[in-house]
């Protein structure tokens, strides 16, 4: 079959036409991939940056951890998933036995493996995955939307981690990549009073503005605007740092009121300084971080919003390319693009 692989621990990827067809084993299902979405991690893996190397994958491996498709075959012992089911895929494979897994925090599993890194992923015509990471899609949810749910789930988790502190509140989002855009969209859907975003890329600023978000360039007075909007509250109620850019946290802390909440989503490439005394102790700001999605309440809440029609995701997609154009798809991630999908059936 055709597949996009990471052939070795070095820069680059390969598109193969002779990758072995997978066969499901016990507890596994065979999925015909309908759509696979790219994210910044795929670019890191392509470039083989230090952050990519930290995932400790063992090439050769089929890349791709955001995808959806139709179940074509099931292995022994599979009970909840049937042939013909349309599914989205959770990308984190948990052990189920460590302390976090046994106490409701499986998203922080001590032995997490990742689809497209530690087992073959979805940048291929077919993928074999554990039954446990399959999320059946409601009839009203398209397969393309299904491929967006993994990354949208990161946004949903961030909102949950804030204590769902967005309804009737002032919300600041730093970074308008797909996750940041969905955070803003969820905040609006849940009734935020104001949503302000910060983004240097003009294309992404336009995307956010088209959804009713007030967007600033980082060079503008973010703190001043937030304090003007907040009035006597003294600052915004919750902020989400999604860019992973080092050095932005002080501005977000300053833009928040006392006893506000700051949730970090993006991963800086190096340690970022925080003034604990000024912002955490004296100002009382709660700092929280997230990784991936809570299993499985993030998926349940996100699917409810999508199925009800309250949350639209398909507008995020700006490009659809065949597997053979995986290199072009990765290049688009740093340009004027939203979500980029690889569609195996495209020629």
N, C-alpha and C positions, 0 to 999 in steps of 0.2 A: 504494500500500500504506500501511498504518499504520506510523508511526515516531515516535520521541521524538527531537527535534532540539534542538540549541543554535542558536537563530536568529541571534544577534548577540553581540558581545563585551560582554555586560552581564548583570545578574542575570536568572535565569529560564530556563525551557525551554518548548517547545511540543510538543503531541501533534498530529501531522498525519495526515490520512486520505488525502491526495493526493500523498504523496511518490513520486517516480518508481520504478517497479519496476526493480531492478538487473539487469544482464546481464553474465555473466562474459566477460572478455577473455582474451587469451593468458596462460596460467599461472595463471588464476584459477578459482575454483569458486563456484557459487551454493549457499548454505546456507539451508534453511528452519529458522528459529530455533525451537528447542524450549523453551529456557529461557535467561534472561539474568540474571546476578546483579549486584546493586549493591554498591558499596564507597564508602568515604569520599571517594575522588577524585570520584565522581559528584556528591556533595553539594558539594564544592569548586567543581566546574564549574558547578553550578546557581547557587551564590552568587557566582560569578566573583571568587573571592578572589585575592590576589597569587600564591599557590602554583598556582592553576588557570591564571592568566595566563602563568605561567612555562613552561607546556607549549607555548605558541605555536601553538595550534590556530587554524584559519581558518574560522569559522562562515560559512554554515550547514553543520552536520555532524550526522549521526546519532550519538547517544551510545551508550555501552555497550561495554565491553572484556572482559567475562567472560561467555562463553556457549558453547552447544553446539547442535547440530542435525543435520539429515540433508542430505546433498549431493543436490541436485536437477538440477544441470547442471554441465558442465565446459567450460572454454575450450580453445582449441588449445594443444597442448604439455603438457597435464596428463597425467601418467603414473602417479603413485603413488596418487592418490585417484580413486575411481570413484563414479558415480551410485549412491545407496543407502547409501553409507558413513555411519555415525554418527560424528561428530567433535566433539572439544572444540577450543578455539581458543587458541593462544598469542597474547598481545596485543601483543608487541613485534615490529615489522617491522625486520629488520636489513639492512644494505647488503651484507654478504658480502665486502667488499673491503678494509675498513680493517684496521689492525694488530690490534685485539682480535678481530675476526671471523676473521682468518687464523691466529690463534694460540690458539684454544680458549677465548676469553673474549667470545663474541658477545653475552652479556648486557650487556656494557658498550660495545656498538657506538657509535662516535662519531657516527653519523647515525641513531640509532634513531628510528623513527616509531611511533605507537601507534594501535591499533585504537580507533575511537570518538573520536578526536581529529584525526588527520591523514588518515584515510580513514573512510568511514561504518562505524558499529559495529553492535552486535547488539540495540539496543533497537528492534527492528523485526520485521516478519514475515519478511523475507528479508535476507540480507547477502551481498555479494560480497567474497571474501577471497582473498589469495594462497594457492596450494596449499601453500606452505612452512610456513604457520602452522597447518595442520590436523593434529590428533593423533587418529588412529583409536582408537575406544573398544572395549575388549574387550566381548564379548557380555554378560558379567556386570555391567557397569557401566552404570547408568541414565543417561539424558540429563540428568536433574536433577543427578546427581553430576558429570557431565561439565561442567556450568556452574560447579561449585565448584572445579574443578581449578586454574584460573588462580591464584586467591587462595591455595588450599592449597599451590600450588607455591612461593609466597613463603615459607610456613612451612617447607616441605621444604628450600628453599635456605638458610634461616637455620640449620637444623640441620646441613646439609652444611658451611656456612661456619664453624661452630663446630669443625670437625674431627670431626663426628659425636660430640662429647664429651658424650653423654647416657647411654649405656649404663652402668649401675652407678654413676651419678654423681648429685649433688645439683643440681637445675635450678631456676632462678628465672625467672619470666616476668612482666614488667611490662606489663599491659594485656591484658584478656580479650575484645577484639573477635575476630572470626572468625579472623584470622591468629594471634593469641596463643593462642586455644583449640586450634587445630590444632597449633601448636608443642608445647603441653602434651600433646596426644593422641599425637603422634609420639614425644615423650620417654617417655611411659608405655609405648607399644607397643614401643619399643626397649629397655625395661628400666631406666629411670631408677630410682635408689634412692628419691629423694624429689622431688616436683614441687610447688613453692610458687608461687602467683601473687598479684599485687597488682592490685586493681581497685576503683574507687570505686562503680561502678554495681551496685546490688543484684541486678538481673536477670542481669547477666553473671556476677556472683559465683555465683549459683545454678547457672547453666549449667556453670561450671567445677567446682563442687562435685559436680554430678551425674556428672562423668566421673572422680571420684576425686582431684581436685586440692585441696590445702589452700590456701585463699584468704584473703588479708588485705585490709582496707581500708588505703589509704595512710596513714591517721592512726595505725595500729598500729605496733608496734616490729618492722619488717621485718628490720633488721640483727640485732637481738637474737635473733629466732626462728631466722634462718639460722645464726647462730653456735652457738646451742644445739643445733640438729639436727646441725650439722657436727662438733661436739665438737673434738677435737684437730686436725682439719684446718684450723680457723680460719675457715672460711667456705664458701660454696657453690662448686661447680666451674665452672659456666657460667651466665650470665644473658643473657636476651634482652629488649631494650627495644623494645616494640612500640607504645607509646602515642603517641609523638611529642610528649609533654608536656615542655616545657622545664624543666630543673631537677631531673630525677629521676636523672640519671647519678651524682651523688655518692653517693646511697643505694645504688645497685647496686654501685658500686665498693667501698663499705664492706662490703657483704654477701658479697663474694667473698673466697676465700682467695688467698694469694700464688700467682702464676703461673697464675691462672684465665683464663677467656676471657669477654669481653663482646661480644655481637653486637647492633648497632643496626639496627632494621627501620623504625621510625616516623620520619617526617620532621618535626622541630620547625619551627615557623613562623618562628623567628629563631635566630641562633647560640646554642649552648649551651656554657657554660664547662666546661673539663675541667682538673683539677689534674694536669698531666703529671708533675711531679716526684714527687708523693705516690703516685699510683695506677699510672702507667705505668712510670716509671723505677724507683722504689724498691720498689714492690709487684710489679712485673713482670706486670701484667695485660695481656693481648693484646686490643686493641680492633679489631673488624672491623665493616664495614658491608655491606649487601646492597641490591640493587635488582632487582626482578623475579625471574626464574628462570634458572638456568644452562641453556643450550641445548646439548644436550638431556638431559643426565644427570639433572637435577632431575625432568623428566617421566617418565623411565624408572623411577627409583626410586619416585616417588610412585605411578605406575600399578601397579607391582608390589605395593606395600603395599595399595592399594585393591582390586585384582583378587583378591588372596589372601584378602581378608576381614579382614586384620589391622588395617586402618585404615578406620573408618566415617566418612563425611562428611555423610550425609543428615540426621543429627540436628541439624546446624547450622541447617537451614532452619526458620524460624518463620512466614514469611508468603509467600503466592503471590498475585500481583495481575496483572490485565490491563495492557496497555500504557497504556490510558486513565487508569490510576491512578498514573502515574509520579510525580506530585507527592506523593501520599500515601506512596509507597514511599520517596522521599527523606526525608520527614519521619520515617518510622519509624527511620531510621538513627541518630537521636539519642535514641530512646526505648527501650522494652522490646522489643527485637528482636534476633535473630541474623542469619542470612543472609536477605535479602529477594530473592525471585525475581520477575521479570516474565515472564509466560507469554503469548506472543502468542495462543495458541488460546483463552485464557480470555476470556469476554465479560462 
